[in-house]
């Protein structure tokens, strides 16, 4: 790294190559740009990759979660549990259905919900749990299913699909964990249903977009369940555009007033191109994480572990806690990194700190562990466009700031490192 050279390190730009560009051009020239053959092909590849029974591509992970809750028949009078330490989508979808949001604090010094508190939160009204696979690390699904099994005597199914489970249903918010593995199971085969995100900042992108995948459910026909998603995602229309486009096939019916959240073939073509190099993208993320871990090993930080004997992360985010520090110091570090062209972030501001959730009656004082994690968390840039020089640059400034001798580390004053 040359002395005096200021780099600009974005937080998480999309990794787009000529391969993706050409795939989009091919779709544009094909004459079919909305939901069609490429979307269906992407669904097949996702289902196969995750060892799942079926996949449905939609315009977001948020839509994937909400449609799943609606297909499960969850609504007014029901309760759905999720973590207080997450992005709003994990909880807003519960609110949209009319069900009650039940937030659970994280465990002490953890980014995952407190599983003991989760068990205590389950009541006769609880219909689903939405665990959050934060940063690409999957939750403890063995523990979650043990809890759901122990509490099955409280579960009162109200439709055939709920009866097929006979217990609280586990819908994973796996927006971060596509490609992760937990005890030999991929993200997508650990939970009952799994919601994936392909947003621009995610490991695999379709610009916007997401998918829901599920394991085979005894007594439930996968094709019938797939059709329910298709109806809900396209106005309740009995034929999709591809079917209507067949000669003489114009006529259709609207079975009920539904929603509009389908994926397009333009989006799917980006995803298909990304899929062809996804293994190498995951490997690059792992290499960056291992480099960060090595560089920061002696800094006295609490760093989320991405790779252990039990699990392998998708390496989506690099979460660091500045132990013993508060919000003011964390924000100072963010500002100093930004002054030197390094973009960082915070994952996450707990939901009870946001106006919308305060207005629902949530109080951050009821979630002390989530607040303690949040107040000194900083997320370093982690993406597959980072060069070795970029990584060296990020580490140089981050360590200098933490050591308290930042003035000596100004760009124009440092020697080669």
C-alpha positions in Angstrom: 0.0 0.0 0.0 1.5 3.3 -1.1 1.9 6.1 1.4 -0.5 9.0 1.0 -2.9 7.0 -1.3 -6.6 7.3 -0.3 -8.8 4.5 -1.4 -12.6 4.5 -1.6 -13.9 1.2 -0.1 -17.7 0.8 -0.6 -19.6 -1.3 1.9 -21.2 -3.9 -0.4 -21.4 -3.2 -4.1 -22.9 -5.9 -6.4 -20.3 -8.2 -8.1 -21.5 -7.8 -11.7 -19.4 -9.1 -14.6 -19.9 -9.4 -18.4 -21.4 -12.8 -17.7 -24.4 -11.1 -16.0 -24.6 -8.3 -18.5 -24.7 -10.7 -21.4 -27.3 -12.8 -19.6 -29.6 -9.8 -19.3 -29.0 -8.8 -22.9 -30.0 -12.3 -24.0 -33.2 -12.0 -22.0 -34.0 -8.6 -23.4 -33.5 -10.0 -27.0 -35.6 -13.1 -26.2 -38.8 -11.1 -26.2 -39.7 -12.5 -22.8 -38.7 -10.2 -19.9 -41.3 -10.8 -17.2 -41.9 -14.1 -15.3 -41.1 -16.9 -17.6 -38.7 -19.7 -18.5 -35.7 -18.2 -16.8 -37.5 -17.6 -13.6 -38.7 -21.2 -13.6 -35.1 -22.4 -14.3 -33.8 -20.3 -11.4 -36.4 -21.9 -9.1 -35.3 -25.4 -10.1 -31.6 -24.5 -9.5 -32.4 -23.0 -6.0 -34.4 -26.1 -5.0 -31.7 -28.4 -6.1 -28.9 -26.4 -4.5 -30.7 -26.3 -1.1 -31.9 -29.9 -1.2 -35.5 -28.6 -0.9 -38.8 -29.9 -2.1 -39.7 -26.7 -4.1 -38.7 -23.1 -4.6 -40.7 -20.0 -5.6 -39.0 -16.9 -6.9 -40.5 -13.6 -5.9 -39.6 -9.9 -5.9 -38.2 -9.9 -2.4 -37.5 -12.0 0.7 -40.1 -9.9 2.4 -42.7 -11.0 0.0 -41.5 -14.6 0.5 -42.1 -14.4 4.2 -45.4 -12.6 4.0 -46.9 -14.9 1.4 -45.8 -17.9 3.5 -47.5 -16.6 6.6 -50.7 -16.0 4.5 -50.6 -19.5 2.9 -50.2 -20.9 6.4 -53.5 -19.1 7.3 -51.8 -16.9 9.9 -53.7 -13.7 10.8 -55.9 -11.9 13.3 -55.7 -13.5 16.8 -52.5 -15.4 16.1 -49.0 -14.7 17.3 -45.6 -15.0 15.5 -42.3 -14.8 17.3 -39.1 -13.2 15.9 -35.9 -11.6 17.2 -35.7 -8.1 18.4 -32.3 -7.9 16.8 -33.1 -7.9 13.1 -34.2 -5.7 10.2 -37.8 -4.6 10.1 -38.9 -7.1 7.4 -38.7 -10.0 9.8 -41.5 -8.4 11.9 -43.4 -6.1 9.5 -44.7 -9.1 7.6 -46.3 -10.4 10.8 -48.0 -7.0 11.2 -49.2 -7.1 7.6 -51.2 -10.3 8.2 -52.9 -8.9 11.3 -51.1 -11.3 13.6 -49.4 -10.1 16.8 -45.6 -9.5 16.7 -43.8 -11.1 19.7 -40.2 -10.0 20.0 -37.6 -12.0 21.9 -34.4 -10.6 23.2 -31.0 -12.0 22.1 -29.0 -14.2 24.4 -26.3 -12.4 26.3 -23.4 -11.4 24.0 -25.1 -13.1 21.1 -26.6 -11.9 17.8 -29.2 -14.8 18.0 -32.4 -14.8 20.0 -32.3 -16.3 23.5 -33.8 -19.7 23.0 -34.9 -20.0 26.6 -36.9 -16.8 26.2 -38.2 -18.2 22.9 -39.6 -21.2 24.7 -41.3 -19.1 27.3 -42.8 -16.8 24.6 -44.8 -19.6 23.0 -48.5 -19.6 23.9 -51.7 -21.2 22.6 -51.8 -18.3 20.1 -48.4 -18.9 18.6 -48.5 -20.2 15.0 -44.9 -19.5 13.8 -41.4 -18.6 14.7 -39.2 -16.5 12.4 -35.5 -17.1 13.4 -33.0 -14.8 11.8 -29.8 -16.2 10.2 -27.8 -13.0 10.9 -24.6 -12.3 8.9 -24.8 -15.7 7.1 -24.6 -17.8 10.3 -27.5 -20.1 10.7 -29.5 -20.3 13.9 -29.5 -23.4 16.2 -32.3 -25.1 14.4 -32.0 -28.3 16.5 -32.8 -26.3 19.6 -35.6 -24.4 17.9 -37.3 -27.7 16.8 -36.8 -29.2 20.2 -38.7 -26.2 21.7 -41.4 -26.5 19.1 -41.8 -30.2 19.8 -42.0 -29.6 23.6 -44.7 -27.0 23.1 -46.8 -28.9 20.5 -49.5 -29.5 23.1 -50.2 -25.7 23.0 -50.6 -25.7 19.2 -54.2 -25.4 17.8 -54.2 -25.8 14.0 -56.9 -24.0 12.1 -56.4 -25.4 8.6 -55.1 -28.5 6.8 -51.5 -27.1 6.3 -51.2 -26.3 10.0 -52.5 -29.7 10.9 -49.8 -31.3 8.7 -47.2 -29.8 11.0 -49.0 -30.2 14.3 -46.7 -27.7 16.0 -45.5 -24.2 15.7 -44.1 -23.7 12.2 -40.5 -22.5 11.7 -40.0 -20.0 8.9 -36.4 -19.0 8.6 -35.4 -15.5 7.7 -32.4 -16.6 5.7 -31.9 -13.3 3.8 -28.2 -13.6 4.7 -27.5 -17.3 4.7 -27.9 -18.7 1.1 -25.1 -21.2 0.8 -24.6 -21.6 4.5 -24.5 -25.0 6.2 -25.6 -26.0 9.7 -24.7 -29.5 11.0 -24.7 -30.9 7.4 -27.9 -29.2 6.3 -27.9 -26.3 3.9 -29.8 -23.1 4.5 -33.2 -24.1 3.0 -33.4 -27.6 4.4 -33.1 -26.9 8.2 -36.4 -25.0 8.7 -39.9 -25.8 7.5 -39.9 -22.8 5.2 -36.9 -20.6 4.3 -37.0 -17.1 2.9 -34.0 -16.0 0.8 -32.9 -12.5 -0.4 -31.3 -11.7 -3.7 -31.2 -7.9 -3.1 -28.3 -5.9 -4.5 -26.2 -6.2 -1.4 -26.6 -9.9 -0.9 -24.1 -12.6 -1.8 -26.1 -13.6 -4.9 -28.1 -10.9 -6.4 -30.9 -10.4 -8.9 -31.0 -6.6 -8.2 -34.1 -7.0 -6.2 -35.6 -10.4 -5.6 -36.0 -13.3 -3.2 -37.3 -16.8 -2.9 -39.1 -19.1 -0.5 -38.2 -22.8 -0.3 -39.6 -25.6 1.8 -39.0 -29.2 2.7 -41.5 -31.9 1.7 -44.5 -31.8 4.0 -46.2 -35.2 4.7 -49.7 -35.2 3.3 -49.2 -31.9 1.3 -48.8 -31.9 -2.4 -45.8 -29.6 -3.4 -47.4 -28.7 -6.7 -50.6 -27.6 -5.1 -48.6 -25.5 -2.6 -46.6 -24.0 -5.4 -49.8 -23.0 -7.2 -50.9 -21.2 -4.0 -47.8 -19.1 -4.1 -48.3 -18.4 -7.8 -51.9 -17.2 -7.2 -50.9 -15.1 -4.2 -48.0 -13.5 -6.1 -50.0 -12.6 -9.2 -53.3 -11.1 -8.3 -55.0 -14.4 -7.7 -55.0 -14.9 -11.5 -55.7 -18.5 -12.6 -53.1 -18.3 -15.4 -49.7 -16.7 -15.4 -48.5 -14.6 -18.3 -46.5 -17.4 -19.9 -49.6 -19.6 -20.0 -51.9 -16.8 -21.2 -49.4 -16.2 -24.1 -50.1 -19.5 -25.7 -52.2 -19.3 -28.8 -55.9 -19.0 -27.9 -55.1 -19.1 -24.2 -56.1 -15.5 -23.3 -59.0 -16.3 -20.9 -58.3 -16.4 -17.2 -60.1 -16.0 -13.9 -59.3 -14.0 -10.7 -59.9 -16.4 -7.9 -59.5 -13.9 -5.2 -57.9 -10.4 -4.8 -54.3 -11.1 -4.1 -50.9 -9.4 -4.5 -48.3 -8.5 -7.1 -44.8 -9.7 -6.2 -43.5 -12.0 -9.0 -39.9 -12.1 -10.2 -39.1 -11.2 -13.8 -36.9 -13.1 -16.2 -34.6 -10.1 -16.3 -34.0 -10.5 -12.6 -33.7 -14.3 -12.9 -31.1 -14.0 -15.7 -28.8 -12.1 -13.4 -29.3 -14.8 -10.7 -28.7 -17.6 -13.1 -25.4 -16.0 -14.2 -24.4 -15.5 -10.6 -25.3 -19.1 -9.8 -22.6 -20.3 -12.2 -19.9 -18.7 -10.1 -21.5 -18.8 -6.7 -19.1 -21.4 -5.2 -16.1 -19.2 -6.1 -17.9 -16.1 -4.6 -18.5 -18.0 -1.3 -14.8 -19.0 -1.3 -13.6 -15.4 -1.8 -15.8 -14.3 1.1 -14.3 -17.0 3.3 -10.8 -15.9 2.4 -11.5 -12.3 3.3 -13.1 -13.4 6.6 -10.0 -15.5 7.5 -7.7 -12.6 6.6 -9.8 -10.2 8.8 -9.8 -12.8 11.6 -6.0 -13.1 11.5 -5.4 -9.4 11.4 -7.7 -8.7 14.3 -6.9 -11.6 16.5 -4.9 -9.6 19.1 -7.2 -6.5 19.1 -9.5 -7.6 22.0 -12.6 -7.6 19.9 -15.7 -9.8 20.0 -16.0 -11.1 16.4 -18.8 -13.3 15.1 -17.4 -16.7 14.2 -18.3 -17.7 10.7 -16.8 -21.2 10.5 -16.8 -23.9 13.2 -17.1 -27.7 13.4 -20.9 -27.3 13.5 -21.6 -24.8 10.8 -20.2 -22.9 7.8 -21.4 -19.4 7.2 -22.3 -17.9 3.8 -19.9 -15.1 4.9 -22.4 -12.3 4.3 -21.4 -9.8 6.9 -18.4 -9.2 9.2 -19.8 -8.3 12.6 -17.4 -6.8 15.2 -18.2 -5.8 18.8 -16.0 -3.2 20.3 -16.0 -4.7 23.8 -16.5 -2.3 26.7 -17.3 0.6 24.4 -20.6 2.5 23.9 -22.6 4.0 21.0 -20.6 7.2 21.0 -17.3 5.5 20.6 -18.7 3.1 17.9 -20.0 6.1 16.0 -16.6 7.8 16.3 -14.9 4.8 14.7 -17.5 4.8 11.9 -16.9 8.5 11.2 -13.1 8.1 11.2 -13.2 5.2 8.9 -15.5 7.2 6.6 -13.1 10.1 6.6 -10.6 7.8 5.0 -12.9 6.5 2.4 -14.0 3.3 4.2 -17.7 2.6 4.4 -18.9 0.6 7.4 -22.4 -0.1 8.8 -24.3 -1.3 11.9 -26.2 -4.6 12.0 -28.7 -4.0 13.6 -30.5 -1.2 15.4 -32.9 -3.3 17.5 -36.5 -3.0 16.4 -37.7 -1.4 19.7 -35.5 1.6 19.0 -37.5 2.4 15.9 -40.5 4.7 16.0 -42.8 2.2 14.3 -42.1 -0.4 17.0 -42.2 2.1 19.9 -45.7 3.0 18.7 -46.6 -0.6 18.9 -45.6 -0.6 22.6 -42.2 -2.1 22.5 -39.6 -0.7 24.9 -35.9 -1.2 24.4 -35.5 -1.6 28.2 -37.2 -5.0 27.8 -34.4 -6.1 25.5 -31.2 -5.3 27.3 -29.1 -7.9 25.6 -30.1 -6.7 22.1 -29.2 -3.2 23.1 -25.9 -4.2 24.6 -24.9 -6.0 21.3 -26.1 -3.0 19.2 -24.4 -0.2 21.1 -20.8 -1.3 20.2 -21.3 -3.3 16.9 -19.7 -2.2 13.7 -19.8 -4.1 10.4 -16.7 -3.9 8.2 -16.9 -4.0 4.4 -17.0 -7.6 3.1 -17.6 -8.2 -0.6 -16.0 -10.1 -3.4 -14.7 -7.0 -5.2 -12.2 -6.3 -2.3 -8.6 -6.5 -3.5 -5.7 -7.5 -1.2 -4.8 -3.8 -1.1 -8.3 -2.9 -0.1 -8.2 -5.4 2.8 -4.8 -4.1 3.9 -6.1 -0.5 3.8 -9.2 -1.3 5.8 -7.2 -3.2 8.5 -4.5 -0.5 8.7 -7.0 2.2 9.6 -9.3 0.1 11.7 -6.4 -1.1 13.9 -4.9 2.4 14.2 -8.2 3.8 15.3 -8.7 1.1 17.9 -5.2 1.6 19.3 -6.0 5.2 20.0 -3.1 6.6 17.9 -5.2 7.5 14.9 -3.5 10.9 14.4 -0.3 9.1 13.5 -2.2 7.1 10.9 -3.5 9.9 8.7 -3.1 9.1 5.0 -0.4 11.7 4.4 1.7 10.8 7.4 2.1 7.0 7.3 4.9 5.0 5.7 4.3 2.0 3.5 2.6 -0.9 5.3 
